[in-house]
Amino acid sequence: AAINRFLEEHNQQPKPFHWTADPDKIIAAVKRGHQVLDSIH
């Protein structure tokens, strides 16, 4: 019920989503995550 209420209220005045994260930082974080997981196994 809470999710539906949120969606109803949010969709009354929707705003476009603007991606602000730097793709290079995301890729670097994913690579670090893979390195950590690979070192565990």
Secondary structure, 3 states (H helix, E strand, C coil): CHHHHHHHHHCCCCCCCCCCCCHHHHHHHHHHHHHHHHHHC
